[in-house]
Amino acid sequence: MAGPDPRIAACRQEAKLRQQSFCLAKLTDEATAAAVIDAQLEVAREALTAGPAKTISAREDFEYAAENAGIVAAKISVARLTAHVTKGDATAQRFGLRGLGHALSLLRMGYANGGDRDRQKRKEIVGPVGATCRERLAAQDELVVTEAFRCVGETRDARHAAAVVKATLRVQKAKLARAGVLALKDLEGLELAEVRPLVRILETPLPASVSSDDVWVRGDVCRLLSGLVGDGDRWAQLPARTAAERIGRSNSQAREACERLAAKTGGGAAASTPAPATGSGRNWFPSGRLESCRPERLGILGDAEVCVFSEPAGEQARTYRLAIEDVTRLDPKDNTRHLAIVTAVLKVEAGQYIHVESVAAYELSDGRWLIVVPIVAGTPDRYTAKHAQLYVLDTAGKRVTLAHTTAPCRAAGCSQDVQLSRKKGVDTPIDVLVEGDARQKLTWDGTALRPAR
């Protein structure tokens, strides 16, 4: 019997845990795959107990090792990660789930062995992997459940929807419930009947001590339901309107998502706050920076934040910047911020305004994401026209490009909203629908965003 591979031992001699994990990730031959994954688990366990001199963040180093194990699994076999999920302790389960989800992501985007090989392998394993991850939704450990939600979402398989909904309603913490709703957002071909029970989240009063997750999860549910309900689904109107009223001014993006759901299911009068033209009294031109960062899972970039910054540029003017930040690393020049992977200046004309909280990102295909930047003439609560800049983020090339500017609607408080429409089981084309008072239809064909014919 052959002894331990000396390359693994050599990797474990590296000075830092991240260096050890990076070294191990390069060992992707079949003979050592299981041993390499076990070594990555050892690194991950050490990360959770490492002192501050060894690691910036124990959680981030843990996830780094788990995702590097996922690289090996995607290239060779998921068997060892599956074994850790089904037979290991809570730490091993969390590690295995993270790795399995990352393996599915790499195969979906063709970043393991490439092309047809990755598509075929994903097709072969996505069913068993999904079943393994779904079983862990019943775990007691919150971190295990979080990773199980992530992994199930990465399957893109709506057959898991009922289990995800049940687990989402079972958990006690809003942060966990958000993970469940975000997983549902990733599933393709959802049926309204399966996710309708989530309306209970909208009906439940906010706790006495409100966290940002308590507010965001209601906005997440409203966005999810808005994509599935029709005009006749009146059952959603009152819960959505109630949720919007409870959210109030604490988070305009979450509130507006629930207002849109109420309006869609009961007519425009359902909105719980005045039309934009009335004004909110908010100071849209403060002397300091405005910023909004939303967590996203951006394919090969992993956990990231889509951030938009607004800086003063005069008494009634602002400048705007988009940044995709890596939440696993700190900026060496500013240890109060995460490292920016991609940045872009968002240009607007004089008199135009970007509400930074309303910028949103949607997955397209092959590692590309659509970033929607709504722009108004005036301010977000008092405007006379509205349009959107549509940017495409290429996660492999780490660049963002302005792909299209929508035709504006022109009226006080006019409506314009951008939605994606996918056909079940088909990666492309994807329809990009510009809804509201100036309707348009675009198509993402896998390489470019083009006007629909």
NORRAMO-V249214 format. One record per residue. N is the residue number from 0. RES is the residue in one small letter. SS is DSSP state (@ for helix, = for strand, . for the rest). Layout:
# NORRAMO-V249214
n=N res=RES ss=SS
n=N res=RES ss=SS
This chain:
# NORRAMO-V249214
n=0 res=m ss=.
n=1 res=a ss=.
n=2 res=g ss=.
n=3 res=p ss=.
n=4 res=d ss=.
n=5 res=p ss=@
n=6 res=r ss=@
n=7 res=i ss=@
n=8 res=a ss=@
n=9 res=a ss=@
n=10 res=c ss=@
n=11 res=r ss=.
n=12 res=q ss=.
n=13 res=e ss=.
n=14 res=a ss=.
n=15 res=k ss=.
n=16 res=l ss=@
n=17 res=r ss=@
n=18 res=q ss=@
n=19 res=q ss=@
n=20 res=s ss=@
n=21 res=f ss=@
n=22 res=c ss=@
n=23 res=l ss=@
n=24 res=a ss=@
n=25 res=k ss=.
n=26 res=l ss=.
n=27 res=t ss=.
n=28 res=d ss=.
n=29 res=e ss=@
n=30 res=a ss=@
n=31 res=t ss=@
n=32 res=a ss=@
n=33 res=a ss=@
n=34 res=a ss=@
n=35 res=v ss=@
n=36 res=i ss=@
n=37 res=d ss=@
n=38 res=a ss=@
n=39 res=q ss=@
n=40 res=l ss=@
n=41 res=e ss=@
n=42 res=v ss=@
n=43 res=a ss=@
n=44 res=r ss=@
n=45 res=e ss=@
n=46 res=a ss=@
n=47 res=l ss=@
n=48 res=t ss=@
n=49 res=a ss=.
n=50 res=g ss=.
n=51 res=p ss=.
n=52 res=a ss=.
n=53 res=k ss=.
n=54 res=t ss=.
n=55 res=i ss=.
n=56 res=s ss=.
n=57 res=a ss=@
n=58 res=r ss=@
n=59 res=e ss=@
n=60 res=d ss=@
n=61 res=f ss=@
n=62 res=e ss=@
n=63 res=y ss=@
n=64 res=a ss=@
n=65 res=a ss=@
n=66 res=e ss=@
n=67 res=n ss=@
n=68 res=a ss=@
n=69 res=g ss=@
n=70 res=i ss=@
n=71 res=v ss=@
n=72 res=a ss=@
n=73 res=a ss=@
n=74 res=k ss=@
n=75 res=i ss=.
n=76 res=s ss=.
n=77 res=v ss=.
n=78 res=a ss=@
n=79 res=r ss=@
n=80 res=l ss=@
n=81 res=t ss=@
n=82 res=a ss=@
n=83 res=h ss=@
n=84 res=v ss=@
n=85 res=t ss=@
n=86 res=k ss=@
n=87 res=g ss=.
n=88 res=d ss=.
n=89 res=a ss=@
n=90 res=t ss=@
n=91 res=a ss=@
n=92 res=q ss=@
n=93 res=r ss=@
n=94 res=f ss=@
n=95 res=g ss=@
n=96 res=l ss=@
n=97 res=r ss=@
n=98 res=g ss=@
n=99 res=l ss=@
n=100 res=g ss=@
n=101 res=h ss=@
n=102 res=a ss=@
n=103 res=l ss=@
n=104 res=s ss=@
n=105 res=l ss=@
n=106 res=l ss=@
n=107 res=r ss=@
n=108 res=m ss=@
n=109 res=g ss=.
n=110 res=y ss=.
n=111 res=a ss=.
n=112 res=n ss=.
n=113 res=g ss=.
n=114 res=g ss=@
n=115 res=d ss=@
n=116 res=r ss=@
n=117 res=d ss=@
n=118 res=r ss=@
n=119 res=q ss=@
n=120 res=k ss=@
n=121 res=r ss=@
n=122 res=k ss=@
n=123 res=e ss=@
n=124 res=i ss=@
n=125 res=v ss=@
n=126 res=g ss=@
n=127 res=p ss=@
n=128 res=v ss=@
n=129 res=g ss=@
n=130 res=a ss=@
n=131 res=t ss=@
n=132 res=c ss=@
n=133 res=r ss=@
n=134 res=e ss=@
n=135 res=r ss=@
n=136 res=l ss=@
n=137 res=a ss=@
n=138 res=a ss=.
n=139 res=q ss=.
n=140 res=d ss=.
n=141 res=e ss=@
n=142 res=l ss=@
n=143 res=v ss=@
n=144 res=v ss=@
n=145 res=t ss=@
n=146 res=e ss=@
n=147 res=a ss=@
n=148 res=f ss=@
n=149 res=r ss=@
n=150 res=c ss=@
n=151 res=v ss=@
n=152 res=g ss=@
n=153 res=e ss=@
n=154 res=t ss=@
n=155 res=r ss=.
n=156 res=d ss==
n=157 res=a ss=@
n=158 res=r ss=@
n=159 res=h ss=@
n=160 res=a ss=@
n=161 res=a ss=@
n=162 res=a ss=@
n=163 res=v ss=@
n=164 res=v ss=@
n=165 res=k ss=@
n=166 res=a ss=@
n=167 res=t ss=@
n=168 res=l ss=@
n=169 res=r ss=@
n=170 res=v ss=.
n=171 res=q ss=.
n=172 res=k ss=.
n=173 res=a ss=@
n=174 res=k ss=@
n=175 res=l ss=@
n=176 res=a ss=@
n=177 res=r ss=@
n=178 res=a ss=@
n=179 res=g ss=@
n=180 res=v ss=@
n=181 res=l ss=@
n=182 res=a ss=@
n=183 res=l ss=@
n=184 res=k ss=@
n=185 res=d ss=@
n=186 res=l ss=.
n=187 res=e ss==
n=188 res=g ss=.
n=189 res=l ss=.
n=190 res=e ss=.
n=191 res=l ss=@
n=192 res=a ss=@
n=193 res=e ss=@
n=194 res=v ss=@
n=195 res=r ss=@
n=196 res=p ss=@
n=197 res=l ss=@
n=198 res=v ss=@
n=199 res=r ss=@
n=200 res=i ss=@
n=201 res=l ss=@
n=202 res=e ss=@
n=203 res=t ss=.
n=204 res=p ss=.
n=205 res=l ss=.
n=206 res=p ss=.
n=207 res=a ss=.
n=208 res=s ss=.
n=209 res=v ss=.
n=210 res=s ss=.
n=211 res=s ss=@
n=212 res=d ss=@
n=213 res=d ss=@
n=214 res=v ss=@
n=215 res=w ss=@
n=216 res=v ss=@
n=217 res=r ss=@
n=218 res=g ss=@
n=219 res=d ss=@
n=220 res=v ss=@
n=221 res=c ss=@
n=222 res=r ss=@
n=223 res=l ss=@
n=224 res=l ss=@
n=225 res=s ss=@
n=226 res=g ss=.
n=227 res=l ss=.
n=228 res=v ss=.
n=229 res=g ss=.
n=230 res=d ss=.
n=231 res=g ss=.
n=232 res=d ss=.
n=233 res=r ss=.
n=234 res=w ss=@
n=235 res=a ss=@
n=236 res=q ss=@
n=237 res=l ss=@
n=238 res=p ss=@
n=239 res=a ss=@
n=240 res=r ss=@
n=241 res=t ss=@
n=242 res=a ss=@
n=243 res=a ss=@
n=244 res=e ss=@
n=245 res=r ss=@
n=246 res=i ss=@
n=247 res=g ss=@
n=248 res=r ss=@
n=249 res=s ss=@
n=250 res=n ss=.
n=251 res=s ss=@
n=252 res=q ss=@
n=253 res=a ss=@
n=254 res=r ss=@
n=255 res=e ss=@
n=256 res=a ss=@
n=257 res=c ss=@
n=258 res=e ss=@
n=259 res=r ss=@
n=260 res=l ss=@
n=261 res=a ss=@
n=262 res=a ss=@
n=263 res=k ss=@
n=264 res=t ss=@
n=265 res=g ss=@
n=266 res=g ss=.
n=267 res=g ss=@
n=268 res=a ss=@
n=269 res=a ss=@
n=270 res=a ss=.
n=271 res=s ss=.
n=272 res=t ss=.
n=273 res=p ss=.
n=274 res=a ss=.
n=275 res=p ss=@
n=276 res=a ss=@
n=277 res=t ss=@
n=278 res=g ss=.
n=279 res=s ss=.
n=280 res=g ss=.
n=281 res=r ss=.
n=282 res=n ss=.
n=283 res=w ss=.
n=284 res=f ss=.
n=285 res=p ss=.
n=286 res=s ss=.
n=287 res=g ss=.
n=288 res=r ss=.
n=289 res=l ss==
n=290 res=e ss==
n=291 res=s ss==
n=292 res=c ss==
n=293 res=r ss==
n=294 res=p ss==
n=295 res=e ss==
n=296 res=r ss==
n=297 res=l ss=.
n=298 res=g ss=@
n=299 res=i ss=@
n=300 res=l ss=@
n=301 res=g ss=.
n=302 res=d ss==
n=303 res=a ss==
n=304 res=e ss==
n=305 res=v ss==
n=306 res=c ss==
n=307 res=v ss==
n=308 res=f ss==
n=309 res=s ss==
n=310 res=e ss==
n=311 res=p ss==
n=312 res=a ss=.
n=313 res=g ss=.
n=314 res=e ss=.
n=315 res=q ss=.
n=316 res=a ss=.
n=317 res=r ss==
n=318 res=t ss==
n=319 res=y ss==
n=320 res=r ss==
n=321 res=l ss==
n=322 res=a ss==
n=323 res=i ss==
n=324 res=e ss==
n=325 res=d ss==
n=326 res=v ss==
n=327 res=t ss==
n=328 res=r ss==
n=329 res=l ss==
n=330 res=d ss==
n=331 res=p ss=.
n=332 res=k ss=.
n=333 res=d ss==
n=334 res=n ss==
n=335 res=t ss==
n=336 res=r ss==
n=337 res=h ss==
n=338 res=l ss==
n=339 res=a ss==
n=340 res=i ss==
n=341 res=v ss==
n=342 res=t ss==
n=343 res=a ss==
n=344 res=v ss==
n=345 res=l ss==
n=346 res=k ss=.
n=347 res=v ss=.
n=348 res=e ss=.
n=349 res=a ss=.
n=350 res=g ss=.
n=351 res=q ss==
n=352 res=y ss==
n=353 res=i ss==
n=354 res=h ss=.
n=355 res=v ss=@
n=356 res=e ss=@
n=357 res=s ss=@
n=358 res=v ss=.
n=359 res=a ss==
n=360 res=a ss==
n=361 res=y ss==
n=362 res=e ss==
n=363 res=l ss=.
n=364 res=s ss=.
n=365 res=d ss=.
n=366 res=g ss=.
n=367 res=r ss==
n=368 res=w ss==
n=369 res=l ss==
n=370 res=i ss==
n=371 res=v ss==
n=372 res=v ss==
n=373 res=p ss==
n=374 res=i ss==
n=375 res=v ss==
n=376 res=a ss==
n=377 res=g ss==
n=378 res=t ss==
n=379 res=p ss=.
n=380 res=d ss=.
n=381 res=r ss==
n=382 res=y ss==
n=383 res=t ss==
n=384 res=a ss==
n=385 res=k ss==
n=386 res=h ss==
n=387 res=a ss==
n=388 res=q ss==
n=389 res=l ss==
n=390 res=y ss==
n=391 res=v ss==
n=392 res=l ss==
n=393 res=d ss==
n=394 res=t ss=.
n=395 res=a ss=.
n=396 res=g ss=.
n=397 res=k ss=.
n=398 res=r ss==
n=399 res=v ss==
n=400 res=t ss==
n=401 res=l ss==
n=402 res=a ss==
n=403 res=h ss==
n=404 res=t ss==
n=405 res=t ss=.
n=406 res=a ss=.
n=407 res=p ss=.
n=408 res=c ss==
n=409 res=r ss==
n=410 res=a ss=.
n=411 res=a ss=.
n=412 res=g ss=.
n=413 res=c ss=.
n=414 res=s ss=.
n=415 res=q ss==
n=416 res=d ss==
n=417 res=v ss==
n=418 res=q ss==
n=419 res=l ss==
n=420 res=s ss==
n=421 res=r ss=.
n=422 res=k ss=.
n=423 res=k ss=.
n=424 res=g ss=.
n=425 res=v ss=.
n=426 res=d ss=.
n=427 res=t ss=.
n=428 res=p ss=.
n=429 res=i ss==
n=430 res=d ss==
n=431 res=v ss==
n=432 res=l ss==
n=433 res=v ss==
n=434 res=e ss==
n=435 res=g ss==
n=436 res=d ss=.
n=437 res=a ss=.
n=438 res=r ss=.
n=439 res=q ss==
n=440 res=k ss==
n=441 res=l ss==
n=442 res=t ss==
n=443 res=w ss==
n=444 res=d ss=.
n=445 res=g ss=.
n=446 res=t ss=.
n=447 res=a ss=.
n=448 res=l ss==
n=449 res=r ss==
n=450 res=p ss==
n=451 res=a ss=.
n=452 res=r ss=.
